[in-house]
Amino acid sequence: QVQLVESGGGTVQAGASLRLSCVVSGRAIENSFMGWFRQAPGKDRECVASISWGVGTTQYGDSVKGRFTSSRDNAKNTVYLQLNSLRPEDAAVYYCAIGNIPYGWSTSRAVDFNYWGQGTQVTVSS
């Protein structure tokens, strides 16, 4: 059974940093396409970062490029999302997910991910 558990969210002031973790069980992350999404109230789920199989190539959404960094620790089977220079508009529930796409492909569409964590709340005050 594949499970993803996020942690690390919280309430911070604008300009602060957080590091989110996603511990995966039942699937090796080095053999998976991993995505980080966020969803604010009334908005669609948005892919903010992804990390691919193998060497772990990362991609980022335009709204977070230069501020967020995704990484992984294969030994711990854990994916991380470092959030720097947080803004009030970054406030959302953040999810990690495993993509259901052919090896070598990439995607940022939520419909292409079939395993999801429960989410962790990030709140940013101005």
N, C-alpha and C positions, 0 to 999 in steps of 0.2 A: 504494500500500500504506500503510495506516494503522499508525503505530507510536507508542507512548507509552513514554517513558523517565523513570523517577523517580530522584531523587537527594536527598541531604540527611539521610538517616537517620544514626543513630549511637547511642552510649551516653552518657547524661547522668544527672545526679542529679535527684532529685525537686525540683520547683520551677524547673528550668531551662527553656530554650526551644530550639526547633529550627525551621528553615524547610525544608519539603520543596518540591521543584520537580518538575514534570512537563512535559517537552518533547514536544510533539506534532508529528508530521509526517504529511502526507497528508490532513489535514483541518483546516480553519480552526476554531479553538476558539470564535470569536465566533458561529459558526453551529452550535455543538454544545452539548449538555447534558452538563456534566462532573460527575463525582462523585469523591469521595475515600472510600475504604473502608479498613477495617483488619480484620485477622484474627489473633487470638491462638491459640495451640495449644489444640485441643479446643473452640474456639468457632466460631460462625457468622461469616461475613463481615458486617461492620456498616458501614453508611453513616454517616460522620461529618460530611460536608459535601457540598454540591452548589452549582454555579454555573450559571445558566441562560444561554440564548441572549441575544443583543441586549444589554440593559443589564447583564446579569450578576447578576441577583438571587441572593443566597446564602441557603442554608438549612443548619441544623446539627442534629445529633443532640443529644438532651437531655444526654447524658453529657459533651459537649464545649462546649456553648453557653456563651459568655462567655470561653472560654479559647482556642479555635481560630478562625482567620480564614482564609477562602479568598479568593483574588484571582486575577486573570489579567492578562497583558500580551499584548494581541493582536498587537502588532508582533513579539514574540518567539515567539508561538504557544505560550506557556508558562502553566501554571496553578500556583499556589502554595498551600501550606497552612502557615500560621504556627501553631505549637504552643507555647502559653505555659502556665506553671504546670503542667508535666508531673507526672503521678502514676504510681506503679508500675503501676496498672491501665491506663494508656495504652500500655503496651508491646505491640507487635504488628508485623506486617508491614503496611505502608501501601501501598495501590494507588491509582492514578488510573485512571479509566475513562470511556468515552464512551457516553452513553445512546442506545439505539435506540428512541426514542419519538417520537410526532408533535410537530411544532413547537408550542410553547406548553404542552406538558404538563410535568409534573415527576414524579420518582419517587425512591425510596430503595431500591428492590429490586435486588439484584445481578443477578437474571435479566433485568432490563431494560437491562443494559449489555452491549455486544457487543465492545468493544475494551478491552483491559486492558494495563497495563504489567506489568513483571516484579516490581515491589514493592521497597520499601526498608525495612530493619529499624530499628525504634525500640526501644531498651532503656532502661528507667528504673530506676535503683537508688534504694532508700530510704535 
